[in-house]
Amino acid sequence: MPSITIIGTGYVGLVSGACLANFGNSVVCVDVDEEKIERLKKCDVPIYEPGLSDLVSTGERSGRLRFSTSLEEAVKKSEVVFIAVGTPESDDGAADLSYVENAARQIGAVFTGYKVIVDKSTVPIGTGKKVKAWINEELDKRFANGSLAPGGASFDVVSNPEFLREGAAVYDFTHPDRIVIGSNSEKSRHLMKAVYRSLYLNDTPYIETSVESAEMIKYASNAFLAVKISFINEIALLCEKVGAEVQDVAKAMGRDGRIGPKFLHAGPGYGGSCFPKDTKALAGIGRSCESPLHIVEAAIKSNERQKAAMVQKIEEGLGSVRGKTIAVLGLSFKPNTDDVREAPSISIIRSLVKKGAVLRLADPVAAMCAESVLKDEAPSLAFFQDEYKAVCGADAIALVTEWNQYRNLNLDEIKNLMSGNFFFDLRNVYKRRDVEGRGFRYFGVGG
């Protein structure tokens, strides 16, 4: 098994490191954040992801998973180095590659022998060439000052995009639909297959491409799913106008083998760390290459309209939200994660606060994360982990994230705790007749 360094202990880096160690590899996860590394050494995982804490603990006990702040030491001892740092959105919507560049230059400044450098971060097409150039610039400096002999260091750059769903990342890593290896070198492809040997033996499909094609696969996959979500959300709004039921429409569409049922659930829009950032980055690449992606651009605009439409639905249902108390159930962008980045809930909450609403916010794991993001709106907000406490005295409920515990609410108890009877089901979790039968006024999406 190859020895591995993973630079970055964020969501992708930590999940990848823990899972690769579970495959039998020797893995060192490196980060500049000393506090985070100390926490991880104690198996204190700073993000919420089902199954991850157990994997980290198992890896630590086995000795196959270690954490360090010393990039130089880790890289020198590894055959394969994954770059899994953040690529945040820049002001113009493009991916900020400064962390990737910094990691590449640090690698180039210290390694000897042969290494496979793997872009695991989601990066724009052409980043592999940039990583190669940045590393070569550092090697040239070392040649020039005599600290590295000619031929003392060589490398290949590989693109190995991740396809992890937050809330199911451990399962996705260990049961992938495919493994994409973008490389122009047979030697690096051989090493990458050794990294994923456990999956290779399980007949997981391997897709071998150029570096550029692998980079495009990641962006194209996320953009397509975002388009699919935006499409069904627009159909849902049209259903409301013409008297159709979007759930019936989506169910029938999903039976078509050419379409499939996934990502056809109408709701308040997509969010998270991937779809919003990646669609904007891909659209930006299209514009810069004078090959605009009109469908992706439309999906981005549609997603913003969808969040605004949810606020309008609540406002029209209540007549006015000013002075009304609304309990918002679900703050993370999806269930089984504490991630509130680009979550529809955050946009909806901010709009409701501006319109004068008083909000009681509940989430089983993301309340603290949301509170830090919404600190400017704090006077109008109260945070809870318990949904029954959140609904006390509320005029209305807005169910925004479909956590399992929100799928089976005691509606009679909820009704007794509330002051009003408005139920805005923005995920279509409940049947209208069931909710209205308990004395609520029910508002779903798309019917």
C-alpha positions, 0 to 999 in steps of 0.5 A, a space after each residue: 500500500 502506498 504511503 499517503 499525505 493529505 494536505 487539508 483536514 476540511 470536509 474532503 480531506 478528513 473524510 478521504 484520509 479516514 477512509 483511505 486509512 480504513 482501506 489499509 493505507 498509511 495516511 498522514 493528514 496535515 493542516 496549518 491549524 494547530 488547534 484542529 490537529 490537536 483535537 483530531 489527535 484526541 479523536 475529536 472530529 470538528 465536523 458532523 458527519 455520520 460514521 466519521 468519528 468512528 473511522 477516525 478513532 479506528 484509524 488512530 488506534 491502528 496507527 494507519 491514520 496520523 495528524 500533523 502540522 508538519 507538511 515537510 515531514 509528511 511529504 518526504 515520507 509519502 509516495 502520494 500527496 493529496 491536495 484537499 484544501 479549500 477553493 472558496 468562491 472569489 468576488 467574481 464567482 471564480 474559484 480562489 486557487 490561492 490555497 492550492 497554489 500555496 500547497 503545491 509550492 510547499 510540496 515543491 520546496 521539500 520533496 525528493 524522489 518521485 511523488 504523485 501529486 493528486 488534486 482532490 479539491 474541486 478545481 477549475 479545468 486547467 488547474 493540473 497544469 498550474 499545479 505542475 508549473 508551481 511545483 516546477 518553479 520551486 524545483 528550479 529554485 532548488 536546482 539554482 541554489 544547489 539544494 537539489 541535484 539534477 534528477 533528484 525530484 520528479 512527479 506526476 499530477 493527477 486529478 482525482 475528483 471527489 463525489 461525496 454527499 454531505 451526510 453520506 460521505 463515508 458511505 459514498 467514499 467506500 461505495 462509489 459509483 465510479 473512481 475518476 483518475 485523470 492522468 497522463 502517466 501510466 506510473 501514476 495511474 498504477 499508484 492510484 489504483 494501489 491507493 484504491 486497491 480495496 475498491 478495485 478488488 470490489 469491481 468499482 468502475 475506474 474511469 481513466 481520463 486526461 487531467 483536464 477531462 477529470 476536472 471537467 467531470 466534477 464540475 459537469 456532474 455538479 452542474 447537471 444535478 443543480 440544473 435538475 433541481 432548479 428544473 423541478 423547482 420551476 415546474 413546482 411553481 408552475 404546478 401551483 399556478 395551473 392546479 397540478 401536483 408536482 409530487 405526482 409529476 416528479 414521480 411519473 418523470 422519475 419512472 422514465 429511465 432516461 430521467 431517473 427519480 433522484 434530484 426531482 424533489 421540489 423544495 426551497 433550492 439547493 445549497 451547501 459547499 458544492 453546488 452554488 460554488 461549482 455552478 458559478 465557477 463553471 459558468 465563469 469558465 464558460 464566459 472566459 472561454 467565450 463558450 457561455 453555459 446558458 443552462 447553468 447560468 439559468 439554473 443559478 438564477 432560478 435557484 435564487 428565485 426559488 428561495 425568494 419564492 419561499 419567502 413570498 409563499 410565507 408572506 402571502 400565506 400569513 398576509 404579513 410576516 411583520 410581528 409574526 413569530 415563525 418557527 423554522 425547522 431545519 437550518 443545515 442545507 440538507 439533513 445529517 450535516 451541520 453545514 449551513 453554507 449557502 443553505 436556503 434556510 439562511 437566505 429565507 431567515 434573513 429575508 423574513 427578519 428584514 420583513 419584521 418577523 420574529 424567528 425561533 430556529 431549530 436544528 438537531 446539530 446545526 444550531 450553533 453553526 447557524 447562530 454564528 452565521 446569523 449573528 447580525 440578525 440575532 435580536 430577532 432570533 432564538 435558537 433551539 435543538 428541540 423542535 417542540 421548544 421552538 414551536 412554542 407560541 409560534 404563529 407559523 411553522 416553516 419546515 425547511 430541512 427534512 431531518 428524519 425527526 421532522 418527518 414524524 412530528 406529533 402534530 397534535 402536540 405541535 398544534 397545542 404548543 403554537 399560537 397560530 396554525 400555519 404550516 409551511 412545508 417547504 420540503 413536501 414531507 407531509 400530506 396536505 390532508 393529514 396536516 389539515 386534519 389536525 387543524 392546520 392551514 397547510 402550504 406545500 411546494 408545487 401543489 
